[in-house]
Every structure is written in structure tokens, then in C-alpha cells.
Amino acid sequence: MEFALERLLLLVLTAFGIATPTAWYFLNDWLQHYQYRTEISWWIFAAAGTGAVTITLPTVSFQSIKAALINPVKSLRSE
């Protein structure tokens, strides 16, 4: 189970690493068109990444435990 969580965490962090500079670039460009400008703080991206990991880990853990505890005979009968 740990290996799957590590791989999934790596995928989430990779997606975060790709999405953060892209989002910053487009949001910064979009915000420059307003008369009253504001800067994008780094903590907004940190909070988004923390939230993504916080949602991902319990969800995957729950699904992994559920799959590990299910009776294989029930799965084979339905297939």
C-alpha cells in the first residue's frame, strides 16, 4: 500500500509542479489588465498544493483499504 501512495503522491506533486507556473503566468497576465492591480502570493499556491495532497491521501487510502478487505469470491462471481 505504501508503494501505491508514494507513486500517487509523486503524480500529484508532478501535476502541482506543472500547474503552478502555468497558473501563475496566466493569472499574472490577466490581473495586469485591471486598473487596481494585486500580486499573487506564493501562499495561495502552497495552500492549493497542500489541499490537493490532503484530499488525495485519505481518498486513496480509503479505496486501498476497501479493496484489500473485500472478499475476492464476491468479485469473481460478479465478473
N, CA, C and O atoms as a Maestro MAE file, in Angstrom:
{
 s_m_m2io_version
 :::
 2.0.0
}

f_m_ct {
 s_m_title
 :::
 protein
 m_atom[316] {
  # First column is atom index #
  i_m_mmod_type
  r_m_x_coord
  r_m_y_coord
  r_m_z_coord
  i_m_residue_number
  s_m_chain_name
  s_m_pdb_residue_name
  s_m_pdb_atom_name
  i_m_atomic_number
  :::
  1 25 0.817 -1.183 0.000 1 A "MET " " N  " 7
  2 3 0.000 0.000 0.000 1 A "MET " " CA " 6
  3 2 0.872 1.263 0.000 1 A "MET " " C  " 6
  4 15 0.504 2.271 -0.603 1 A "MET " " O  " 8
  5 25 1.999 1.209 0.659 2 A "GLU " " N  " 7
  6 3 2.871 2.380 0.706 2 A "GLU " " CA " 6
  7 2 3.401 2.745 -0.673 2 A "GLU " " C  " 6
  8 15 3.520 3.923 -1.009 2 A "GLU " " O  " 8
  9 25 3.719 1.729 -1.468 3 A "PHE " " N  " 7
  10 3 4.256 1.995 -2.797 3 A "PHE " " CA " 6
  11 2 3.243 2.740 -3.660 3 A "PHE " " C  " 6
  12 15 3.600 3.663 -4.391 3 A "PHE " " O  " 8
  13 25 1.989 2.336 -3.570 4 A "ALA " " N  " 7
  14 3 0.948 2.991 -4.358 4 A "ALA " " CA " 6
  15 2 0.753 4.435 -3.905 4 A "ALA " " C  " 6
  16 15 0.560 5.325 -4.733 4 A "ALA " " O  " 8
  17 25 0.803 4.668 -2.602 5 A "LEU " " N  " 7
  18 3 0.656 6.034 -2.104 5 A "LEU " " CA " 6
  19 2 1.824 6.904 -2.528 5 A "LEU " " C  " 6
  20 15 1.638 8.074 -2.864 5 A "LEU " " O  " 8
  21 25 3.018 6.348 -2.515 6 A "GLU " " N  " 7
  22 3 4.191 7.110 -2.939 6 A "GLU " " CA " 6
  23 2 4.093 7.491 -4.410 6 A "GLU " " C  " 6
  24 15 4.395 8.623 -4.787 6 A "GLU " " O  " 8
  25 25 3.674 6.551 -5.232 7 A "ARG " " N  " 7
  26 3 3.538 6.843 -6.662 7 A "ARG " " CA " 6
  27 2 2.461 7.882 -6.913 7 A "ARG " " C  " 6
  28 15 2.635 8.787 -7.729 7 A "ARG " " O  " 8
  29 25 1.339 7.746 -6.201 8 A "LEU " " N  " 7
  30 3 0.261 8.708 -6.385 8 A "LEU " " CA " 6
  31 2 0.675 10.080 -5.884 8 A "LEU " " C  " 6
  32 15 0.357 11.090 -6.511 8 A "LEU " " O  " 8
  33 25 1.378 10.129 -4.766 9 A "LEU " " N  " 7
  34 3 1.857 11.408 -4.254 9 A "LEU " " CA " 6
  35 2 2.835 12.043 -5.241 9 A "LEU " " C  " 6
  36 15 2.831 13.260 -5.426 9 A "LEU " " O  " 8
  37 25 3.663 11.227 -5.867 10 A "LEU " " N  " 7
  38 3 4.580 11.742 -6.888 10 A "LEU " " CA " 6
  39 2 3.814 12.315 -8.071 10 A "LEU " " C  " 6
  40 15 4.195 13.355 -8.608 10 A "LEU " " O  " 8
  41 25 2.739 11.650 -8.486 11 A "LEU " " N  " 7
  42 3 1.912 12.160 -9.587 11 A "LEU " " CA " 6
  43 2 1.232 13.478 -9.215 11 A "LEU " " C  " 6
  44 15 1.174 14.400 -10.028 11 A "LEU " " O  " 8
  45 25 0.722 13.564 -7.992 12 A "VAL " " N  " 7
  46 3 0.067 14.800 -7.556 12 A "VAL " " CA " 6
  47 2 1.077 15.938 -7.491 12 A "VAL " " C  " 6
  48 15 0.780 17.051 -7.924 12 A "VAL " " O  " 8
  49 25 2.253 15.677 -6.962 13 A "LEU " " N  " 7
  50 3 3.276 16.719 -6.871 13 A "LEU " " CA " 6
  51 2 3.797 17.124 -8.248 13 A "LEU " " C  " 6
  52 15 4.120 18.292 -8.468 13 A "LEU " " O  " 8
  53 25 3.882 16.174 -9.171 14 A "THR " " N  " 7
  54 3 4.290 16.496 -10.538 14 A "THR " " CA " 6
  55 2 3.243 17.389 -11.213 14 A "THR " " C  " 6
  56 15 3.580 18.372 -11.873 14 A "THR " " O  " 8
  57 25 1.981 17.029 -11.036 15 A "ALA " " N  " 7
  58 3 0.903 17.855 -11.594 15 A "ALA " " CA " 6
  59 2 0.917 19.245 -10.974 15 A "ALA " " C  " 6
  60 15 0.702 20.240 -11.666 15 A "ALA " " O  " 8
  61 25 1.170 19.313 -9.676 16 A "PHE " " N  " 7
  62 3 1.254 20.604 -9.000 16 A "PHE " " CA " 6
  63 2 2.424 21.418 -9.537 16 A "PHE " " C  " 6
  64 15 2.310 22.629 -9.727 16 A "PHE " " O  " 8
  65 25 3.546 20.752 -9.781 17 A "GLY " " N  " 7
  66 3 4.720 21.440 -10.315 17 A "GLY " " CA " 6
  67 2 4.514 21.974 -11.721 17 A "GLY " " C  " 6
  68 15 5.100 22.992 -12.091 17 A "GLY " " O  " 8
  69 25 3.699 21.307 -12.496 18 A "ILE " " N  " 7
  70 3 3.397 21.779 -13.845 18 A "ILE " " CA " 6
  71 2 2.329 22.872 -13.812 18 A "ILE " " C  " 6
  72 15 2.416 23.852 -14.552 18 A "ILE " " O  " 8
  73 25 1.327 22.704 -12.959 19 A "ALA " " N  " 7
  74 3 0.200 23.631 -12.925 19 A "ALA " " CA " 6
  75 2 0.548 24.966 -12.282 19 A "ALA " " C  " 6
  76 15 0.007 25.998 -12.680 19 A "ALA " " O  " 8
  77 25 1.440 24.967 -11.296 20 A "THR " " N  " 7
  78 3 1.733 26.202 -10.571 20 A "THR " " CA " 6
  79 2 2.343 27.290 -11.455 20 A "THR " " C  " 6
  80 15 1.814 28.402 -11.473 20 A "THR " " O  " 8
  81 25 3.425 27.028 -12.188 21 A "PRO " " N  " 7
  82 3 3.955 28.105 -13.032 21 A "PRO " " CA " 6
  83 2 2.994 28.521 -14.148 21 A "PRO " " C  " 6
  84 15 2.930 29.694 -14.515 21 A "PRO " " O  " 8
  85 25 2.256 27.558 -14.678 22 A "THR " " N  " 7
  86 3 1.290 27.868 -15.729 22 A "THR " " CA " 6
  87 2 0.184 28.773 -15.194 22 A "THR " " C  " 6
  88 15 -0.167 29.775 -15.817 22 A "THR " " O  " 8
  89 25 -0.356 28.414 -14.042 23 A "ALA " " N  " 7
  90 3 -1.415 29.230 -13.444 23 A "ALA " " CA " 6
  91 2 -0.889 30.604 -13.062 23 A "ALA " " C  " 6
  92 15 -1.574 31.606 -13.266 23 A "ALA " " O  " 8
  93 25 0.313 30.663 -12.511 24 A "TRP " " N  " 7
  94 3 0.873 31.962 -12.128 24 A "TRP " " CA " 6
  95 2 1.038 32.858 -13.354 24 A "TRP " " C  " 6
  96 15 0.711 34.043 -13.306 24 A "TRP " " O  " 8
  97 25 1.542 32.295 -14.446 25 A "TYR " " N  " 7
  98 3 1.755 33.082 -15.663 25 A "TYR " " CA " 6
  99 2 0.448 33.667 -16.182 25 A "TYR " " C  " 6
  100 15 0.360 34.869 -16.434 25 A "TYR " " O  " 8
  101 25 -0.566 32.820 -16.342 26 A "PHE " " N  " 7
  102 3 -1.830 33.290 -16.901 26 A "PHE " " CA " 6
  103 2 -2.583 34.211 -15.938 26 A "PHE " " C  " 6
  104 15 -3.178 35.197 -16.373 26 A "PHE " " O  " 8
  105 25 -2.567 33.910 -14.658 27 A "LEU " " N  " 7
  106 3 -3.235 34.783 -13.695 27 A "LEU " " CA " 6
  107 2 -2.542 36.130 -13.591 27 A "LEU " " C  " 6
  108 15 -3.206 37.163 -13.505 27 A "LEU " " O  " 8
  109 25 -1.228 36.131 -13.598 28 A "ASN " " N  " 7
  110 3 -0.487 37.379 -13.528 28 A "ASN " " CA " 6
  111 2 -0.791 38.243 -14.755 28 A "ASN " " C  " 6
  112 15 -0.998 39.449 -14.626 28 A "ASN " " O  " 8
  113 25 -0.818 37.642 -15.926 29 A "ASP " " N  " 7
  114 3 -1.149 38.368 -17.148 29 A "ASP " " CA " 6
  115 2 -2.573 38.910 -17.098 29 A "ASP " " C  " 6
  116 15 -2.821 40.046 -17.503 29 A "ASP " " O  " 8
  117 25 -3.493 38.116 -16.612 30 A "TRP " " N  " 7
  118 3 -4.887 38.520 -16.528 30 A "TRP " " CA " 6
  119 2 -5.068 39.669 -15.533 30 A "TRP " " C  " 6
  120 15 -5.815 40.610 -15.801 30 A "TRP " " O  " 8
  121 25 -4.392 39.594 -14.396 31 A "LEU " " N  " 7
  122 3 -4.539 40.630 -13.371 31 A "LEU " " CA " 6
  123 2 -3.903 41.955 -13.772 31 A "LEU " " C  " 6
  124 15 -4.274 42.995 -13.227 31 A "LEU " " O  " 8
  125 25 -2.975 41.950 -14.692 32 A "GLN " " N  " 7
  126 3 -2.323 43.192 -15.114 32 A "GLN " " CA " 6
  127 2 -3.242 44.095 -15.929 32 A "GLN " " C  " 6
  128 15 -2.931 45.270 -16.126 32 A "GLN " " O  " 8
  129 25 -4.358 43.573 -16.401 33 A "HIS " " N  " 7
  130 3 -5.287 44.369 -17.205 33 A "HIS " " CA " 6
  131 2 -6.215 45.234 -16.357 33 A "HIS " " C  " 6
  132 15 -6.978 46.029 -16.907 33 A "HIS " " O  " 8
  133 25 -6.170 45.099 -15.058 34 A "TYR " " N  " 7
  134 3 -7.030 45.892 -14.189 34 A "TYR " " CA " 6
  135 2 -6.314 47.148 -13.716 34 A "TYR " " C  " 6
  136 15 -5.092 47.166 -13.573 34 A "TYR " " O  " 8
  137 25 -7.093 48.199 -13.475 35 A "GLN " " N  " 7
  138 3 -6.511 49.456 -13.029 35 A "GLN " " CA " 6
  139 2 -5.911 49.315 -11.634 35 A "GLN " " C  " 6
  140 15 -4.819 49.823 -11.378 35 A "GLN " " O  " 8
  141 25 -6.607 48.634 -10.733 36 A "TYR " " N  " 7
  142 3 -6.091 48.374 -9.392 36 A "TYR " " CA " 6
  143 2 -5.511 46.961 -9.389 36 A "TYR " " C  " 6
  144 15 -6.250 45.977 -9.360 36 A "TYR " " O  " 8
  145 25 -4.218 46.875 -9.420 37 A "ARG " " N  " 7
  146 3 -3.546 45.581 -9.560 37 A "ARG " " CA " 6
  147 2 -3.233 44.981 -8.202 37 A "ARG " " C  " 6
  148 15 -3.061 45.689 -7.209 37 A "ARG " " O  " 8
  149 25 -3.165 43.688 -8.186 38 A "THR " " N  " 7
  150 3 -2.774 42.961 -6.986 38 A "THR " " CA " 6
  151 2 -1.774 41.880 -7.378 38 A "THR " " C  " 6
  152 15 -1.789 41.381 -8.503 38 A "THR " " O  " 8
  153 25 -0.936 41.541 -6.467 39 A "GLU " " N  " 7
  154 3 0.055 40.487 -6.705 39 A "GLU " " CA " 6
  155 2 -0.492 39.144 -6.233 39 A "GLU " " C  " 6
  156 15 -1.309 39.074 -5.316 39 A "GLU " " O  " 8
  157 25 -0.029 38.097 -6.871 40 A "ILE " " N  " 7
  158 3 -0.404 36.750 -6.461 40 A "ILE " " CA " 6
  159 2 0.613 36.284 -5.427 40 A "ILE " " C  " 6
  160 15 1.813 36.251 -5.698 40 A "ILE " " O  " 8
  161 25 0.137 35.930 -4.263 41 A "SER " " N  " 7
  162 3 1.028 35.492 -3.192 41 A "SER " " CA " 6
  163 2 1.403 34.025 -3.372 41 A "SER " " C  " 6
  164 15 0.635 33.233 -3.918 41 A "SER " " O  " 8
  165 25 2.592 33.681 -2.906 42 A "TRP " " N  " 7
  166 3 3.067 32.298 -3.009 42 A "TRP " " CA " 6
  167 2 2.248 31.361 -2.136 42 A "TRP " " C  " 6
  168 15 2.114 30.179 -2.453 42 A "TRP " " O  " 8
  169 25 1.693 31.881 -1.026 43 A "TRP " " N  " 7
  170 3 0.984 31.008 -0.093 43 A "TRP " " CA " 6
  171 2 -0.322 30.488 -0.682 43 A "TRP " " C  " 6
  172 15 -0.841 29.471 -0.223 43 A "TRP " " O  " 8
  173 25 -0.858 31.167 -1.689 44 A "ILE " " N  " 7
  174 3 -2.079 30.664 -2.336 44 A "ILE " " CA " 6
  175 2 -1.782 29.356 -3.060 44 A "ILE " " C  " 6
  176 15 -2.575 28.417 -2.999 44 A "ILE " " O  " 8
  177 25 -0.653 29.292 -3.738 45 A "PHE " " N  " 7
  178 3 -0.265 28.067 -4.427 45 A "PHE " " CA " 6
  179 2 0.122 26.986 -3.430 45 A "PHE " " C  " 6
  180 15 -0.165 25.808 -3.649 45 A "PHE " " O  " 8
  181 25 0.769 27.375 -2.338 46 A "ALA " " N  " 7
  182 3 1.121 26.401 -1.299 46 A "ALA " " CA " 6
  183 2 -0.136 25.812 -0.666 46 A "ALA " " C  " 6
  184 15 -0.195 24.612 -0.400 46 A "ALA " " O  " 8
  185 25 -1.136 26.648 -0.427 47 A "ALA " " N  " 7
  186 3 -2.392 26.159 0.147 47 A "ALA " " CA " 6
  187 2 -3.112 25.222 -0.826 47 A "ALA " " C  " 6
  188 15 -3.706 24.227 -0.410 47 A "ALA " " O  " 8
  189 25 -3.059 25.541 -2.109 48 A "ALA " " N  " 7
  190 3 -3.694 24.679 -3.114 48 A "ALA " " CA " 6
  191 2 -3.003 23.321 -3.177 48 A "ALA " " C  " 6
  192 15 -3.670 22.289 -3.255 48 A "ALA " " O  " 8
  193 25 -1.677 23.315 -3.144 49 A "GLY " " N  " 7
  194 3 -0.934 22.052 -3.159 49 A "GLY " " CA " 6
  195 2 -1.176 21.235 -1.906 49 A "GLY " " C  " 6
  196 15 -1.345 20.017 -1.972 49 A "GLY " " O  " 8
  197 25 -1.191 21.903 -0.766 50 A "THR " " N  " 7
  198 3 -1.468 21.208 0.492 50 A "THR " " CA " 6
  199 2 -2.876 20.635 0.491 50 A "THR " " C  " 6
  200 15 -3.098 19.518 0.959 50 A "THR " " O  " 8
  201 25 -3.814 21.390 -0.027 51 A "GLY " " N  " 7
  202 3 -5.191 20.896 -0.114 51 A "GLY " " CA " 6
  203 2 -5.321 19.697 -1.037 51 A "GLY " " C  " 6
  204 15 -6.061 18.759 -0.743 51 A "GLY " " O  " 8
  205 25 -4.605 19.725 -2.151 52 A "ALA " " N  " 7
  206 3 -4.653 18.590 -3.083 52 A "ALA " " CA " 6
  207 2 -4.097 17.330 -2.444 52 A "ALA " " C  " 6
  208 15 -4.673 16.250 -2.584 52 A "ALA " " O  " 8
  209 25 -2.982 17.465 -1.746 53 A "VAL " " N  " 7
  210 3 -2.388 16.298 -1.073 53 A "VAL " " CA " 6
  211 2 -3.276 15.843 0.079 53 A "VAL " " C  " 6
  212 15 -3.424 14.643 0.309 53 A "VAL " " O  " 8
  213 25 -3.864 16.785 0.801 54 A "THR " " N  " 7
  214 3 -4.728 16.448 1.930 54 A "THR " " CA " 6
  215 2 -5.976 15.696 1.476 54 A "THR " " C  " 6
  216 15 -6.463 14.824 2.195 54 A "THR " " O  " 8
  217 25 -6.486 16.014 0.322 55 A "ILE " " N  " 7
  218 3 -7.654 15.300 -0.205 55 A "ILE " " CA " 6
  219 2 -7.246 13.969 -0.827 55 A "ILE " " C  " 6
  220 15 -7.970 12.982 -0.695 55 A "ILE " " O  " 8
  221 25 -6.110 13.927 -1.494 56 A "THR " " N  " 7
  222 3 -5.680 12.735 -2.209 56 A "THR " " CA " 6
  223 2 -5.339 11.578 -1.271 56 A "THR " " C  " 6
  224 15 -5.796 10.455 -1.482 56 A "THR " " O  " 8
  225 25 -4.549 11.843 -0.250 57 A "LEU " " N  " 7
  226 3 -4.083 10.754 0.612 57 A "LEU " " CA " 6
  227 2 -5.206 10.008 1.327 57 A "LEU " " C  " 6
  228 15 -5.208 8.778 1.281 57 A "LEU " " O  " 8
  229 25 -6.159 10.666 1.982 58 A "PRO " " N  " 7
  230 3 -7.240 9.893 2.608 58 A "PRO " " CA " 6
  231 2 -8.128 9.166 1.605 58 A "PRO " " C  " 6
  232 15 -8.601 8.061 1.871 58 A "PRO " " O  " 8
  233 25 -8.352 9.789 0.452 59 A "THR " " N  " 7
  234 3 -9.197 9.145 -0.556 59 A "THR " " CA " 6
  235 2 -8.571 7.861 -1.067 59 A "THR " " C  " 6
  236 15 -9.237 6.829 -1.145 59 A "THR " " O  " 8
  237 25 -7.299 7.921 -1.414 60 A "VAL " " N  " 7
  238 3 -6.620 6.732 -1.928 60 A "VAL " " CA " 6
  239 2 -6.452 5.687 -0.833 60 A "VAL " " C  " 6
  240 15 -6.585 4.491 -1.090 60 A "VAL " " O  " 8
  241 25 -6.163 6.126 0.369 61 A "SER " " N  " 7
  242 3 -6.027 5.180 1.481 61 A "SER " " CA " 6
  243 2 -7.332 4.442 1.723 61 A "SER " " C  " 6
  244 15 -7.334 3.225 1.908 61 A "SER " " O  " 8
  245 25 -8.440 5.167 1.724 62 A "PHE " " N  " 7
  246 3 -9.743 4.546 1.926 62 A "PHE " " CA " 6
  247 2 -10.040 3.524 0.836 62 A "PHE " " C  " 6
  248 15 -10.481 2.412 1.128 62 A "PHE " " O  " 8
  249 25 -9.800 3.896 -0.417 63 A "GLN " " N  " 7
  250 3 -10.076 2.968 -1.524 63 A "GLN " " CA " 6
  251 2 -9.160 1.746 -1.474 63 A "GLN " " C  " 6
  252 15 -9.591 0.641 -1.803 63 A "GLN " " O  " 8
  253 25 -7.910 1.930 -1.070 64 A "SER " " N  " 7
  254 3 -6.975 0.805 -0.968 64 A "SER " " CA " 6
  255 2 -7.387 -0.159 0.131 64 A "SER " " C  " 6
  256 15 -7.358 -1.375 -0.054 64 A "SER " " O  " 8
  257 25 -7.769 0.387 1.266 65 A "ILE " " N  " 7
  258 3 -8.203 -0.467 2.377 65 A "ILE " " CA " 6
  259 2 -9.487 -1.189 2.012 65 A "ILE " " C  " 6
  260 15 -9.639 -2.370 2.322 65 A "ILE " " O  " 8
  261 25 -10.407 -0.503 1.363 66 A "LYS " " N  " 7
  262 3 -11.658 -1.123 0.938 66 A "LYS " " CA " 6
  263 2 -11.399 -2.269 -0.041 66 A "LYS " " C  " 6
  264 15 -12.026 -3.324 0.057 66 A "LYS " " O  " 8
  265 25 -10.485 -2.064 -0.975 67 A "ALA " " N  " 7
  266 3 -10.168 -3.114 -1.948 67 A "ALA " " CA " 6
  267 2 -9.449 -4.277 -1.282 67 A "ALA " " C  " 6
  268 15 -9.632 -5.424 -1.689 67 A "ALA " " O  " 8
  269 25 -8.637 -4.008 -0.270 68 A "ALA " " N  " 7
  270 3 -7.905 -5.083 0.404 68 A "ALA " " CA " 6
  271 2 -8.818 -5.925 1.280 68 A "ALA " " C  " 6
  272 15 -8.551 -7.111 1.474 68 A "ALA " " O  " 8
  273 25 -9.878 -5.354 1.809 69 A "LEU " " N  " 7
  274 3 -10.753 -6.074 2.725 69 A "LEU " " CA " 6
  275 2 -11.898 -6.808 2.043 69 A "LEU " " C  " 6
  276 15 -12.566 -7.624 2.678 69 A "LEU " " O  " 8
  277 25 -12.136 -6.538 0.775 70 A "ILE " " N  " 7
  278 3 -13.257 -7.170 0.082 70 A "ILE " " CA " 6
  279 2 -12.951 -8.652 -0.160 70 A "ILE " " C  " 6
  280 15 -11.802 -9.044 -0.362 70 A "ILE " " O  " 8
  281 25 -13.991 -9.442 -0.133 71 A "ASN " " N  " 7
  282 3 -13.857 -10.872 -0.371 71 A "ASN " " CA " 6
  283 2 -13.661 -11.110 -1.872 71 A "ASN " " C  " 6
  284 15 -14.500 -10.688 -2.668 71 A "ASN " " O  " 8
  285 25 -12.570 -11.778 -2.277 72 A "PRO " " N  " 7
  286 3 -12.331 -11.987 -3.719 72 A "PRO " " CA " 6
  287 2 -13.400 -12.845 -4.387 72 A "PRO " " C  " 6
  288 15 -13.610 -12.733 -5.594 72 A "PRO " " O  " 8
  289 25 -14.074 -13.695 -3.628 73 A "VAL " " N  " 7
  290 3 -15.103 -14.537 -4.207 73 A "VAL " " CA " 6
  291 2 -16.257 -13.693 -4.734 73 A "VAL " " C  " 6
  292 15 -16.817 -14.005 -5.785 73 A "VAL " " O  " 8
  293 25 -16.620 -12.634 -4.025 74 A "LYS " " N  " 7
  294 3 -17.693 -11.762 -4.490 74 A "LYS " " CA " 6
  295 2 -17.307 -11.087 -5.816 74 A "LYS " " C  " 6
  296 15 -18.142 -10.931 -6.707 74 A "LYS " " O  " 8
  297 25 -16.064 -10.701 -5.929 75 A "SER " " N  " 7
  298 3 -15.617 -10.064 -7.165 75 A "SER " " CA " 6
  299 2 -15.642 -11.042 -8.333 75 A "SER " " C  " 6
  300 15 -16.039 -10.686 -9.442 75 A "SER " " O  " 8
  301 25 -15.215 -12.278 -8.078 76 A "LEU " " N  " 7
  302 3 -15.186 -13.277 -9.144 76 A "LEU " " CA " 6
  303 2 -16.583 -13.685 -9.569 76 A "LEU " " C  " 6
  304 15 -16.799 -13.979 -10.745 76 A "LEU " " O  " 8
  305 25 -17.539 -13.711 -8.650 77 A "ARG " " N  " 7
  306 3 -18.920 -14.070 -9.013 77 A "ARG " " CA " 6
  307 2 -19.552 -13.021 -9.914 77 A "ARG " " C  " 6
  308 15 -20.315 -13.361 -10.817 77 A "ARG " " O  " 8
  309 25 -19.247 -11.765 -9.683 78 A "SER " " N  " 7
  310 3 -19.899 -10.707 -10.462 78 A "SER " " CA " 6
  311 2 -19.254 -10.519 -11.823 78 A "SER " " C  " 6
  312 15 -19.832 -9.851 -12.681 78 A "SER " " O  " 8
  313 25 -18.086 -11.079 -12.048 79 A "GLU " " N  " 7
  314 3 -17.435 -10.899 -13.342 79 A "GLU " " CA " 6
  315 2 -17.756 -12.007 -14.297 79 A "GLU " " C  " 6
  316 15 -17.282 -12.000 -15.433 79 A "GLU " " O  " 8
  :::
 }
 m_bond[315] {
  # First column is bond index #
  i_m_from
  i_m_to
  i_m_order
  :::
  1 1 2 1
  2 2 3 1
  3 3 4 2
  4 3 5 1
  5 5 6 1
  6 6 7 1
  7 7 8 2
  8 7 9 1
  9 9 10 1
  10 10 11 1
  11 11 12 2
  12 11 13 1
  13 13 14 1
  14 14 15 1
  15 15 16 2
  16 15 17 1
  17 17 18 1
  18 18 19 1
  19 19 20 2
  20 19 21 1
  21 21 22 1
  22 22 23 1
  23 23 24 2
  24 23 25 1
  25 25 26 1
  26 26 27 1
  27 27 28 2
  28 27 29 1
  29 29 30 1
  30 30 31 1
  31 31 32 2
  32 31 33 1
  33 33 34 1
  34 34 35 1
  35 35 36 2
  36 35 37 1
  37 37 38 1
  38 38 39 1
  39 39 40 2
  40 39 41 1
  41 41 42 1
  42 42 43 1
  43 43 44 2
  44 43 45 1
  45 45 46 1
  46 46 47 1
  47 47 48 2
  48 47 49 1
  49 49 50 1
  50 50 51 1
  51 51 52 2
  52 51 53 1
  53 53 54 1
  54 54 55 1
  55 55 56 2
  56 55 57 1
  57 57 58 1
  58 58 59 1
  59 59 60 2
  60 59 61 1
  61 61 62 1
  62 62 63 1
  63 63 64 2
  64 63 65 1
  65 65 66 1
  66 66 67 1
  67 67 68 2
  68 67 69 1
  69 69 70 1
  70 70 71 1
  71 71 72 2
  72 71 73 1
  73 73 74 1
  74 74 75 1
  75 75 76 2
  76 75 77 1
  77 77 78 1
  78 78 79 1
  79 79 80 2
  80 79 81 1
  81 81 82 1
  82 82 83 1
  83 83 84 2
  84 83 85 1
  85 85 86 1
  86 86 87 1
  87 87 88 2
  88 87 89 1
  89 89 90 1
  90 90 91 1
  91 91 92 2
  92 91 93 1
  93 93 94 1
  94 94 95 1
  95 95 96 2
  96 95 97 1
  97 97 98 1
  98 98 99 1
  99 99 100 2
  100 99 101 1
  101 101 102 1
  102 102 103 1
  103 103 104 2
  104 103 105 1
  105 105 106 1
  106 106 107 1
  107 107 108 2
  108 107 109 1
  109 109 110 1
  110 110 111 1
  111 111 112 2
  112 111 113 1
  113 113 114 1
  114 114 115 1
  115 115 116 2
  116 115 117 1
  117 117 118 1
  118 118 119 1
  119 119 120 2
  120 119 121 1
  121 121 122 1
  122 122 123 1
  123 123 124 2
  124 123 125 1
  125 125 126 1
  126 126 127 1
  127 127 128 2
  128 127 129 1
  129 129 130 1
  130 130 131 1
  131 131 132 2
  132 131 133 1
  133 133 134 1
  134 134 135 1
  135 135 136 2
  136 135 137 1
  137 137 138 1
  138 138 139 1
  139 139 140 2
  140 139 141 1
  141 141 142 1
  142 142 143 1
  143 143 144 2
  144 143 145 1
  145 145 146 1
  146 146 147 1
  147 147 148 2
  148 147 149 1
  149 149 150 1
  150 150 151 1
  151 151 152 2
  152 151 153 1
  153 153 154 1
  154 154 155 1
  155 155 156 2
  156 155 157 1
  157 157 158 1
  158 158 159 1
  159 159 160 2
  160 159 161 1
  161 161 162 1
  162 162 163 1
  163 163 164 2
  164 163 165 1
  165 165 166 1
  166 166 167 1
  167 167 168 2
  168 167 169 1
  169 169 170 1
  170 170 171 1
  171 171 172 2
  172 171 173 1
  173 173 174 1
  174 174 175 1
  175 175 176 2
  176 175 177 1
  177 177 178 1
  178 178 179 1
  179 179 180 2
  180 179 181 1
  181 181 182 1
  182 182 183 1
  183 183 184 2
  184 183 185 1
  185 185 186 1
  186 186 187 1
  187 187 188 2
  188 187 189 1
  189 189 190 1
  190 190 191 1
  191 191 192 2
  192 191 193 1
  193 193 194 1
  194 194 195 1
  195 195 196 2
  196 195 197 1
  197 197 198 1
  198 198 199 1
  199 199 200 2
  200 199 201 1
  201 201 202 1
  202 202 203 1
  203 203 204 2
  204 203 205 1
  205 205 206 1
  206 206 207 1
  207 207 208 2
  208 207 209 1
  209 209 210 1
  210 210 211 1
  211 211 212 2
  212 211 213 1
  213 213 214 1
  214 214 215 1
  215 215 216 2
  216 215 217 1
  217 217 218 1
  218 218 219 1
  219 219 220 2
  220 219 221 1
  221 221 222 1
  222 222 223 1
  223 223 224 2
  224 223 225 1
  225 225 226 1
  226 226 227 1
  227 227 228 2
  228 227 229 1
  229 229 230 1
  230 230 231 1
  231 231 232 2
  232 231 233 1
  233 233 234 1
  234 234 235 1
  235 235 236 2
  236 235 237 1
  237 237 238 1
  238 238 239 1
  239 239 240 2
  240 239 241 1
  241 241 242 1
  242 242 243 1
  243 243 244 2
  244 243 245 1
  245 245 246 1
  246 246 247 1
  247 247 248 2
  248 247 249 1
  249 249 250 1
  250 250 251 1
  251 251 252 2
  252 251 253 1
  253 253 254 1
  254 254 255 1
  255 255 256 2
  256 255 257 1
  257 257 258 1
  258 258 259 1
  259 259 260 2
  260 259 261 1
  261 261 262 1
  262 262 263 1
  263 263 264 2
  264 263 265 1
  265 265 266 1
  266 266 267 1
  267 267 268 2
  268 267 269 1
  269 269 270 1
  270 270 271 1
  271 271 272 2
  272 271 273 1
  273 273 274 1
  274 274 275 1
  275 275 276 2
  276 275 277 1
  277 277 278 1
  278 278 279 1
  279 279 280 2
  280 279 281 1
  281 281 282 1
  282 282 283 1
  283 283 284 2
  284 283 285 1
  285 285 286 1
  286 286 287 1
  287 287 288 2
  288 287 289 1
  289 289 290 1
  290 290 291 1
  291 291 292 2
  292 291 293 1
  293 293 294 1
  294 294 295 1
  295 295 296 2
  296 295 297 1
  297 297 298 1
  298 298 299 1
  299 299 300 2
  300 299 301 1
  301 301 302 1
  302 302 303 1
  303 303 304 2
  304 303 305 1
  305 305 306 1
  306 306 307 1
  307 307 308 2
  308 307 309 1
  309 309 310 1
  310 310 311 1
  311 311 312 2
  312 311 313 1
  313 313 314 1
  314 314 315 1
  315 315 316 2
  :::
 }
}
